[in-house]
Amino acid sequence: MSNTKAARPLLPRHASSEVKRALHDTRVVLINGARQVGKSTLAAEVLRGQRGARQLTLDDQPVLEAARADPVSFVRHEGTLLIDEVQRVPELFLAIKAAVDRDVRPGQFLLTGSAQVLSLPRLSDSLAGRMEIVELWPLSQGELRRRRERFVDELLAGGSMLHVQGSLEKHDYLELAVAGGFPEAARRAPDRRARWFESYVRTLVQRDIKELADIERLGEVPRILRLLAARTAGVLNLDALARDCRMAPSTLRRYLSLLETAFIFTAVPAWSNNKTTRLVRSPKIFLSDSGLAAHLLGATATSLARPTGSAGQVLETFITMELRRQVGWSKERASLYHMRTKEHLEVDVVIEAADGRVSGVEVKAAATVGSADFAGLRYLANKTNEAFACGVVLYTGVEPLTFGSNLFAIPMSSVWES
């Protein structure tokens, strides 16, 4: 494969098998995720040694100009064509559509993109039925340890395999959370990691957001990001956030849409069923990486652990995004939600399988746990009856404990060590 941008990866990515399977039966495969999560590296590794494979990156100015000048000729090829950062030339999608409509062979195009393609109006319909999207997030804790996590599958199976003794303490978990999962940031010392995140935010503002939309007040983006970080793991109150940003809610909504399209934050919708009527309907918002959230908060593991620190919300962000990664490769087809009643009972993460089975996850920064910590999970169990698989409180202690039928307190590390 010529013109290879990415080096051989140091760590395996669980999404690799999903991409390879998709290339065997789908004409176009898109690896979608935030900038710097390792999309180019993964794509190049998937095609390594494949005869006739070719890679072109739109981060190279001459390649970018050629794609814009003649999209039809640009996508003409034999074998598999890898186009990196494809969202930079939206016209390519129509050219690719025309090419794969003439030739229905699978595996013709492997694309990477740093924007949610289905959120971009010009692109969302052009490859419907012809393209499979594989989302790639920052490295999971399992990937960092070269092991494949099955926590989501085990939860929905009833949690019988989750009773594992822990070995980490609260400060250890906070260190993992502030490191995050961006490959370049995770391997750096804390001071050098801060420099990387500063550069990341600057590039996001000066290039990525600017390319997605023509907005006049780009200088507002860093402040919006800091305010989002202060609210990570919280229920979205658009009006309150707009007041803090000193802008109209309609204007703020546009900025949030752009940041979500660039995979910088994600919204977890509220869960409900036909037996629940008094639930908060607003989504929870999460920065897509707990390391980025900690950086924007100016937080270290030590400062987070102080009584005035934000350990709870950073650890909830850390665990929720670990679960968000896992649903991408779990055997169960599952979705993530949160639950909060108007009486303030809540479950941090509700995981619902395609067949309706439900599990709940509460995240506690404390090293001890009591019966009161299961109030939200008991409410969820009561409302779902036989569909309730199990509920767990993840805490920073080391002992796995049972608190009733299908209710467990387990070490936070169970998410990647079970």
Sequence and secondary structure as in RCSB ss.txt:
>XXXX:A:sequence
MSNTKAARPLLPRHASSEVKRALHDTRVVLINGARQVGKSTLAAEVLRGQRGARQLTLDDQPVLEAARADPVSFV
RHEGTLLIDEVQRVPELFLAIKAAVDRDVRPGQFLLTGSAQVLSLPRLSDSLAGRMEIVELWPLSQGELRRRRER
FVDELLAGGSMLHVQGSLEKHDYLELAVAGGFPEAARRAPDRRARWFESYVRTLVQRDIKELADIERLGEVPRIL
RLLAARTAGVLNLDALARDCRMAPSTLRRYLSLLETAFIFTAVPAWSNNKTTRLVRSPKIFLSDSGLAAHLLGAT
ATSLARPTGSAGQVLETFITMELRRQVGWSKERASLYHMRTKEHLEVDVVIEAADGRVSGVEVKAAATVGSADFA
GLRYLANKTNEAFACGVVLYTGVEPLTFGSNLFAIPMSSVWES
>XXXX:A:secstr
 BS  S   SS  THHHHHHHHHHH SEEEEE  TTSSHHHHHHHHHTT TT EEEETTSHHHHHHHHH HHHHT
  SS EEEETGGG THHHHHHHHHHHH   TTSEEEEESS GGGSTTTTTTTTTTEEEEE  S  HHHHTT    
HHHHHHTTSTT        HHHHHHHHHH S HHHHTS HHHHHHHHHHHHHHIIIIIIHHH   S GGGHHHHH
HHHHHTTTEE  HHHHHHHHTS HHHHHHHHHHHHHTTSEEEE B   TT  SB  S EEEES HHHHHHHHT  
HHHHHSTTS HHHHHHHHHHHHHHHHTTT SS EEEEEEEBTTS EEEEEEEETTS EEEEEE  SS   GGGGH
HHHHHHHHHGGGEEEEEEEESSS  EE STTEEEEETTHHHH 
